[in-house]
Amino acid sequence: MSELSPDDRALKVMTSALIDACGGACAAAQLLGKAQSLVSGYAVMSEPKRFMPLSDVATLERHCGQPIVSRWLVDRHTAPPKPEALALNDVGRLTIETGDVARVVLQALEDGRVDSAERQAIRRELGELVRAASLILEKVSQP
């Protein structure tokens, strides 16, 4: 299996958040007129070569009213071309995002079941954690 780059992992997380925002893989598959397994594959790390086509992203974002993947793509495009040096604020952001993930997961587990809104919140926070980790990875990947 090919290893995904940090950006590809983040894109998978954002795709998963978009699918959840539309009501899950079954609902998204119905909206797109595609098989649920195909739609699910767009969001899983074990499918490193399968990504959601932009036309499907546009359809789902229009349906849920949130530019989840598009916003991430724009943020990546507008990022500085050369990463800055690793700094203490990178550790702070990573710590905050890790805490946010832990908080929403613990809240979701309080009643013993995780509903759709809680899964969406977890995916959103995980996306932010992945972005923070990706920025650090970019900074330490430079010679």
N, C-alpha and C positions, 0 to 999 in steps of 0.2 A: 504494500500500500504506500502511495506517495504521501510524504509529510506535507501538511498544509503550512503555508507561510502565515505569519501573524495577521496580515491583512485578510487572507482567505478565511482564517478561523473567525476573525471578527465579522466578516461578511456572512458566514454561516450563522453566527449568533444573531445578527440583525435580521437575517431571513427568517430564522425561527421566531423571533419576536413579531415580525410582520404576520407570519402564519397564525400565531397565537392571537394577535389583535383582530384577525378575521374570524375567529371562532375555532381555530384548530385546523389540523391537516385535512380532515374530512370536509369541513365547510369550505376551506380554500380550494380543495380539489373540485368541489361542485361549482364554485364560482369560475374556475378556470377551464372546466370541462376536461380535466385530466385525472388520471388515476391517483388515488391517495398515496400509494407507494412512491410514485414519481415526485409528488409534491413534498412528501416527507424527506425524500432523498436530497432535496435542495438544502436542507437545514442540518444534515447529520455529518459529523466529521469523518465518518467511515466511508463517505462517498466523495473523495477528494477532487474528482473531476466533474461533479454535477453541481451546477449553479443555476439559480432561477433566471430565466430570460427576462430582460428588461421590460418586455411587453407584459409579462405576468406580474412583475413588481408593480408596474403602473396600474394594472387592473386591481390588484389587492390594496394598494395604497389608496386608490380612489374609493374603494369599498369601505375601508375602515376609517378613512378621513385623516390618516396620519402618514407623513412621508418618512417612514422609519428607515428604509434602506436608502432612499434618495438623500436624506439628511446625512447619513453616514458617508455616502459617496462624496457629497459636497464637502463635508468636513475633512475628508482625506485629501481631496483635491486642493483645498485651500490651506493645508498644513504647510509649514515652511519646508522648502525643498531639502535643506540640509538640517539634520537634527542638531539641537543644541547639546551642550555637555550635560552629562548626568548630574543632577542636583538634588539637594535635600527635599525640595518641593515635590520631586518625582516620588520619593518614598512616602511623603505625606499624602499625596493623591492616591497612591496605591493602597496605603493603609486605610484611608477613608472609604475607597471603593470596596475594599475587602470587608470592612465593617458594615457597609450598606448591604452587601450580599448576605452576610451572616444575619443581619437584622431581618431582612424580608423573608429569608428561609425560616428563621425561628418563628416569626409571626405566622407564616403559612402552616407550620407544623403544630401550632398551639392547639387547634381543635382536632388534630388527628387526620385531617384530610386536606389536600391541596386543590383548591378550585381554580378555574380558568383565570380569574383576575389575579390570583396569587402567582400562578405560573407566569403570567405576563409581567408582573412586577419583578419576579426573580430573573426572567430573561433580560429585562431592561437593565437591571443592576449588573447582571453578568456582562452585558454588552459594554457598560461603562468600565467595568473592571478589565475586560479584554482590551479596550482602547488604552487604558492607563498602562497596562503591561506591555502592549505593543509599542507605545512610545518609548518605554524604557529599553525594550529590546532593540529598537532602531538606534537608540543612542549608544548602546554598548556593542552594536554590530559594526560600527564604523572603526576603521583602523586607528 
